[in-house]
Amino acid sequence: MTFIPVADNRIFRDGFRTRCVLILLLLIPLSLAAQIRHFTLNGSLGVESGETFSYKLVCTDSGGTISGYGITYLREANDTKATVKGTIDRKQKTLSFTETEIAYNHGFKSNAVICLLRATLKYIPEGGRLILSGPVISADAGNGACSRGSIRFEDEAALRELFREEHTDTVKRPAARTVVIRAPQPRTETATAQHTDSAPVTEEITAGREKVYEWHTDTVILELWDGGRIDGDIITIRYNGHPILSRYTLAKEKKRILLPLSSTGTDSITIIADNMGNEPPNTANLLLRDGDREHTVVAYNDVGKEAVIRIRKAPLRDAGKSGEISR
């Protein structure tokens, strides 16, 4: 029988502890590389019925895999909640998610049949800011088709933090100094801030005079208001023949509606004058946003008359990139 001296036994224990510490130190960078983030995005969901709902995404991001839930509502007391799974690609600037099942429905109702959403949203510039948006489709548990739509998130601070890339390098090496000697440049007197972009031209439409726009994205963002003296003008708006706003009194504040494009290739927005207001004719100011493109329109009519805007989907070779979606 061989006896191990006490000193040797202590050396064995100390060596084992040292190896454990080294293993833990090696594992720390791996855990840091897969940091867990929690995020909440508040945005809007537009469906092809012309309705616009609030949509909230509350998720945890672990190494690019997200899980959590999405909440849809017009009023917070009447909401529906669905569990969500998906991925985020910070290099490609995309966020993809699928609603997997309904957790509850607290009396949420819609004119459209909204099922489980599936979306691939792009983090893109629009009008001098960055947004996260894209088209969506929805499907039931049996993968049957339901309503299409689009989702937008516009909180720049939350989006900037969400798409901020982690840098796992803990040691920063000083960059090699490079000395560049440039020849003196001749001075010019040319103004440095010459902008060729002018304010958008305001088009006028009325009965018998319509406007056609070629569209590059998958959604029309429509804003409407009374841009003149507030005189009680009331309008009704139809999208592809379906009323999306009935007897709405125009105000100074802008009302926003999201209108997903249909698959027909051409869509129509009809503005109907329901009264003459205190200062005829009935006049409505509209702004239509197509990604970075904006179109401003004034629709005016006598009572009962209507003005039409037609949206024609641009050919694929000209269309901007759009995400693939479904719910």
N, C-alpha and C positions, 0 to 999 in steps of 0.2 A: 504494500500500500504506500502511495506517495503522498506526502503532506505538502500543501502549498503554503509557503511562508506568508505571514500577515502582510508584509511589505509588498509582496507580489500581488496579493489579492487587492490591496488598495490601488496599486497601479492599474490593475484590470478595470476596477470600478471607475477610476478617473478617466481612463482612456475611453470607456463606454460613454460616459457623460460628455466628453469632448466631441465624440462622433455625433451624438444626438444634437448637441448645440449646432454643429456644423450643418447637419441636415436641415434643422429648423431655419438657419440663416439662408440656406439655399432655397427654401420654400417661400420665404417672405416675398422676394421679387415676383414670384408667380402669382401670389395672392394679390399683390398690388396691381399687377397687370390686368386682373379681372375685377376691378372695383365695381361695387354695386351702387347704382344711382337710382334715386326715386324722382319721378317727374310727374307733373300735372300740366296738361295742355287744355286750354279752353278755346273752343272754336265754334264753327257752325256746319251744319249738314243741310244741304239743299237736295230736294228730291224732285223727280220729274213732274209731280203734281203742282209744282210751283211753290210748295211750302218750304219754309226755312226753320230749322230747329237748332237749339243749342246742342253742342256735342262736347262732352268732357272725356278726356283720356287720362286715366290715373294708372301708372305702371311702374314697375321696377325693371331696370336694365342691368343685366349681369353679363358682362362680356359680349354685348351685342344681341343677346336674347332678351326679349321683353315679355312680361306677363303682368296681368292686372285686370282692369275692367274699363268699359266704355259706358257712358250714361247719355241718353238722348232725352230731351225734354223741350217743351214750349214753356211750361211753367214747372218750376222745380218740384212742386208737390205732386205733379203727375209725370213721373219719369219712368224710364225703363232701363234696366242695368243688364249688361252682358259681359261674360268673362272674355278676356282678350289674350291672344298669344301672337308673337311676331318677332321680327328682327329689325335691327337698325344698322345701317352701313354708313359710317361717318365719312368714308372716303368718297363713296358714290353719292352722298347726300340724299339717302332714301330711308324711309321708315315704312315697313310693311307689317300689316297686322290683319288678323282674322278674329271675328267674334265667334266663339265656339258654342256657347249656349246662353240662353236667357236666364239670369239669376232671379229677376222679378220684374213685374210690370205694375206700376202704381197708377193705373188708369190712363196711360199714354195712348193717344189716338191720332191717326193720320188719315188723310184722304187717299194716300198711296199705301200699297202693301209693302211695308218695310220689314225685311227679314234680317238674317244675320249678315253683317257687313264683312267684306274683305277688301283691303285697300293697299295700294303702293303709292305713297305720297312722296313728292319731291320737294327738297329744300331749295328754293329758287328765288332770284331777285325779282321784284315787281314794284314798279313805281318808286325806285329809290330805296326800297326796304327789302327785307328777306321774309318770305312766308313759307309755310309748309302746306302743300295742297295737292289735290289730284282727284280724278274721277273715282267713283265707287259703284259697285253693283252689289246686289243682295241676293241671297239664296236661302231657301228653307232647309230643314234638316235633310230632306231628300234630294238636295241640290237642284230643286226646281227654281226657275227664274222668278225674281220679284222686281221691285222698283230699282231703277238706277238713280245715281245722284253724284254729289261731289262734296268733299270735305275741305275746309280751310282752317288753318291755325295762323294767327297773326301776331301773337305775343313775342316780339323780337327778343326780349331778355331771356325768356324761357327757352326759345328755340336756339339762341346762341349758346346757352349753357348745355342744352341737350346734344348739340352737334359739335361741341368742343372735344377735340381729340386729346386723349391722355398721352403723355410722353413718359415712357418708363425708364429712360436713361437717367441714372442717378448721378453720374459723373459727367460734368460738362467740360469738354476740352476746349481750350482757347483756340480760336480760329487763327490760322496763319495770317500774319499781317502782309498785305499786298499794297505796295506803293504804286499808284497810278499817276503818271504825269500827263496832264492834258494841255494841249495847246490852247491859248486863250481864244475864246469864241467871240466873233464879232457881235457887237450889240445891234439890236434891231429896235425899231420904234413901233413894231406891230403890237397891237393890243393883245394881251394874253388871255383874255376871257371873252371870246366872241362866241356867242351861242346862236346856232342856226335854228334850234327848235323854237317854234313860236307857239303861242297858246292854241289849243285845239279849236278848230272851226266849229261853230255851232250851226247844226243843220236844222231846218224847219220842216215839219211834216204836218199834214192836215188831210181831210177827206179828199181822195183823188191824187194825193201827192205822197207817195211812200218812199222809204229809204231801204236800200239793201246793203248789208255789210258782209264781207268775207271774213270768216272767223277761224282763228288758229288754235285756240284752246278748246277744252271740252265743256266749259261753263261760261254762261253769261252772268256777270255780276251787274245787277241793275240797281241803280239808286234813283229815287225820284223825290221831288220836293217842289215847293212853290218859290220860284226864284225872284218873283216881283212882289207887289203888294199883296199881303195875305187877305184874300177876298172871298174865301169859302168855296173855292173850286173843288168839285167832287168828281172822281174818275173811277172807272172800272177797268181792270187790265185782264186780258185773256192771253194765255200762252198756248199756242197751237189749238185755239178754240175753247180751251178750258179756263174758266175763271180762276185766277189766282189772287185777285184782290177785288173785292166788291164794295162799291160806293165808299171809297176811301177819300177823306177830306185832306187835301194837300196842306202841308205845314212848312215852316221854315226849316225844320230839322229833316235831314234826309232819311228816307226809309230804304233799307237794303233788302234785296231779294236775290237768291241764287237760283239760276235756271240752267240745269244740266241740258246739254244738247241731246236731241233724240237721234235715233239711227236712220232717220229718213233723209238726212243731208241738208234739208232746209226747214227752219223753224220760224214761226211768226209771233210777234208781240203786238197786240192790238190795244190801243188806248182809246177808251170810249168816254165822251163827255157826258156826265150824268146831270149837270146843271150848267148855268152860265156864270155863277158867282155874282159878286156885286159889281164887277168890272168886266163885262164880256170882251172877248170870247173866253171860254174855258181854256186855261193855259197850264201845261205841266212841263217842268224841267226834268230831263232825264240824263243820266250818265251811264254809259255801257262800257264795262271794262273787260278787255280781252287780253289777259296777261299784262304786259307793259303798255298795250295800246288802249287808248281811251277815245270814246266818241260821245260828244255832247249834242243833245237833241232838245228842241222845244216842240211840243205837240200842242196845237191849238185847234179848237173846233167849236161849232155851235152845239147846243144840246142835242143829244141823240146821235151825233156824227162820230166817226171813228178814224183814227190815224194808225198806219201799220208800219212796223219795222220788220224786215225779213233778215234772218241770219242764215248765211250759207256757209257750210263747212268748207274750209280751204282744202285744195288737193293735198295728199299726203306729202308730196315733195316739198311743199311750202309750210306744212303745219309744224308747229313746235312740238317738242317731245312731251309726251304725257305719260303719267303712271298708269299701271294696270290695276284694276280694283274689283272688289265685290263684297257684299254683306249678307 
